[in-house]
Amino acid sequence: MNKRIAGVLFAAGLLVAGCAGFSKEAQKRNPAPCPSTVALIDAARVIEFDGEERLDDIAYTAEITNVSSQCRYFADNPIDATVEIDFAFGKGPKGADGEKYFKYFVAVTRKDLEVIGKNEFVIPVEFGEKRTIVVKSDEIDKIVIPRKDEEISGANFEIVVGFELTPEQAIFNRSGKSLKFPDIQ
């Protein structure tokens, strides 16, 4: 009797395992990894000065502190990706407005090749009377990356984010300059 119950349970387990292997969800798994997602190092921060390039003349700052993504694709369908970007914003001594808009971009590239798509976004930031630092996240929920066929994986693409910079801001970032805060122990 115990052998019979064990046999029935074993057969039921095989049936359940076999059904799971053929479920629609199991057939829709990604065939390979998602595209890598990075903040472009030269465009991951922006410092707006009102005057010289010194601490006392900072109006606003912004930095991309983290970027992450998720994706889904199967067969020869395009890659559907979602990107979440974490930001830190600052209002310096020369920051006059309580509300500031920062422009950033999300681009899709063929890995180490050319840009195949780029969109610009604006994120509003509210600074209060005494609120000089704001941390925010923004989510881009629909990035579609076309693929030639099912053999092309997400590893062939990159999702790159960064701030829209003026030529002067780009030069400042590339120079490696860093502002030192006095009297911070």
C-alpha positions as CSV (number, residue, x, y, z in Angstrom):
1,M,0.0,0.0,0.0
2,N,2.8,2.5,0.9
3,K,4.5,1.6,-2.4
4,R,1.3,2.4,-4.3
5,I,0.9,5.8,-2.6
6,A,4.6,6.6,-3.2
7,G,4.2,5.6,-6.9
8,V,1.1,7.9,-7.3
9,L,2.9,10.8,-5.7
10,F,6.0,10.3,-7.9
11,A,3.8,10.2,-11.0
12,A,1.9,13.3,-9.9
13,G,5.3,15.1,-9.3
14,L,6.5,14.2,-12.8
15,L,3.2,15.4,-14.3
16,V,3.4,18.8,-12.5
17,A,7.1,19.2,-13.4
18,G,6.4,18.3,-17.0
19,C,3.5,20.8,-17.2
20,A,5.7,23.6,-15.7
21,G,8.3,22.9,-18.4
22,F,5.8,23.5,-21.1
23,S,4.0,26.5,-19.6
24,K,3.7,29.7,-21.7
25,E,5.7,31.5,-19.0
26,A,8.5,29.0,-19.2
27,Q,8.6,29.5,-23.0
28,K,8.9,33.3,-22.7
29,R,12.1,33.4,-20.7
30,N,14.8,35.8,-21.9
31,P,17.2,33.9,-24.2
32,A,20.2,35.9,-22.8
33,P,21.0,38.8,-20.5
34,C,19.5,42.3,-20.6
35,P,21.5,45.2,-22.0
36,S,24.0,46.7,-19.6
37,T,22.8,50.0,-18.1
38,V,25.3,52.7,-17.2
39,A,25.6,56.4,-16.4
40,L,28.0,58.1,-18.9
41,I,30.9,59.1,-16.7
42,D,31.4,62.5,-18.4
43,A,27.7,63.3,-18.1
44,A,26.8,61.8,-14.7
45,R,27.0,65.2,-12.9
46,V,26.3,68.8,-13.6
47,I,27.4,71.9,-11.7
48,E,25.8,75.2,-12.6
49,F,27.9,78.2,-11.5
50,D,26.8,81.8,-11.2
51,G,30.2,83.3,-11.5
52,E,33.6,81.6,-11.2
53,E,34.2,77.9,-10.8
54,R,34.3,78.0,-7.0
55,L,32.2,76.8,-4.1
56,D,30.7,80.1,-3.3
57,D,29.4,80.5,-6.9
58,I,27.5,77.3,-7.2
59,A,23.9,77.8,-8.1
60,Y,22.7,74.1,-8.6
61,T,24.2,70.6,-8.8
62,A,22.9,67.3,-9.9
63,E,24.3,63.8,-9.9
64,I,23.1,60.4,-11.1
65,T,23.7,58.2,-8.1
66,N,22.4,54.9,-9.5
67,V,20.9,53.4,-12.6
68,S,19.2,50.0,-12.9
69,S,17.1,48.2,-15.5
70,Q,14.9,45.3,-16.1
71,C,14.0,43.8,-19.5
72,R,11.9,41.1,-21.1
73,Y,12.2,39.5,-24.6
74,F,11.7,36.1,-26.2
75,A,11.7,34.6,-29.7
76,D,12.4,37.3,-32.2
77,N,10.4,40.0,-30.4
78,P,12.1,43.4,-29.5
79,I,13.6,43.9,-26.0
80,D,11.2,45.8,-23.7
81,A,13.2,47.5,-21.0
82,T,12.5,49.7,-18.0
83,V,15.1,52.0,-16.5
84,E,15.1,53.5,-13.0
85,I,17.5,56.4,-12.4
86,D,18.3,57.8,-8.9
87,F,19.4,61.4,-8.6
88,A,20.7,63.8,-6.0
89,F,20.2,67.5,-6.5
90,G,21.6,70.5,-4.6
91,K,20.9,74.2,-4.4
92,G,24.1,76.2,-3.8
93,P,24.7,79.7,-2.3
94,K,23.8,81.3,-5.7
95,G,20.7,79.2,-6.4
96,A,17.9,81.7,-6.6
97,D,14.8,79.7,-7.6
98,G,12.9,77.2,-5.5
99,E,12.1,75.1,-8.5
100,K,14.7,73.9,-11.1
101,Y,14.4,71.7,-14.1
102,F,17.2,69.4,-15.1
103,K,17.5,67.7,-18.5
104,Y,18.8,64.2,-19.0
105,F,18.9,61.6,-21.7
106,V,18.5,57.9,-22.1
107,A,20.2,56.4,-25.2
108,V,20.4,52.9,-26.6
109,T,23.6,51.9,-28.3
110,R,24.9,48.9,-30.0
111,K,27.6,47.8,-27.6
112,D,30.8,49.9,-28.3
113,L,29.3,51.2,-31.5
114,E,26.7,53.8,-32.5
115,V,23.7,55.3,-30.8
116,I,20.5,53.7,-32.3
117,G,18.0,55.8,-30.2
118,K,18.0,58.7,-27.8
119,N,15.3,60.5,-25.8
120,E,15.5,63.5,-23.6
121,F,13.6,64.0,-20.4
122,V,13.1,66.8,-17.9
123,I,12.9,66.2,-14.2
124,P,11.5,69.0,-12.0
125,V,13.0,69.6,-8.6
126,E,11.4,71.6,-5.7
127,F,13.8,73.2,-3.3
128,G,12.3,74.6,-0.1
129,E,13.3,77.5,2.0
130,K,15.7,75.4,4.0
131,R,15.7,72.4,1.7
132,T,18.9,72.5,-0.3
133,I,19.3,68.8,-1.1
134,V,16.7,66.7,-2.9
135,V,16.9,63.0,-3.7
136,K,14.6,61.7,-6.4
137,S,14.1,58.7,-8.7
138,D,12.7,58.7,-12.2
139,E,11.5,55.6,-14.1
140,I,11.4,55.3,-17.9
141,D,8.9,52.4,-18.4
142,K,9.0,51.8,-22.1
143,I,12.3,51.4,-24.0
144,V,11.9,49.2,-27.0
145,I,15.1,47.8,-28.6
146,P,14.6,46.2,-32.0
147,R,16.4,42.9,-32.8
148,K,17.1,41.5,-36.2
149,D,16.3,37.9,-35.1
150,E,16.1,35.7,-32.0
151,E,19.9,35.1,-32.1
152,I,20.6,38.7,-31.1
153,S,20.7,39.0,-27.3
154,G,20.5,41.9,-25.0
155,A,24.2,41.7,-24.4
156,N,24.7,43.4,-27.8
157,F,23.2,46.6,-26.5
158,E,23.7,49.2,-23.8
159,I,21.4,51.7,-22.2
160,V,23.3,54.9,-21.4
161,V,22.0,57.8,-19.3
162,G,23.4,61.2,-18.5
163,F,22.7,64.9,-18.1
164,E,22.4,67.3,-21.1
165,L,25.4,69.5,-20.6
166,T,26.7,72.7,-22.1
167,P,30.1,72.6,-23.7
168,E,31.6,74.3,-20.6
169,Q,30.0,71.8,-18.2
170,A,31.3,68.9,-20.3
171,I,34.9,70.4,-20.2
172,F,34.6,70.9,-16.4
173,N,33.5,67.2,-15.9
174,R,36.3,65.9,-18.2
175,S,38.9,68.1,-16.5
176,G,38.7,66.0,-13.3
177,K,38.2,69.2,-11.2
178,S,36.6,68.7,-7.9
179,L,35.4,71.4,-5.5
180,K,36.8,71.0,-2.0
181,F,34.6,71.8,0.9
182,P,36.5,73.8,3.5
183,D,36.4,72.9,7.2
184,I,34.8,69.5,6.8
185,Q,36.4,67.0,9.0
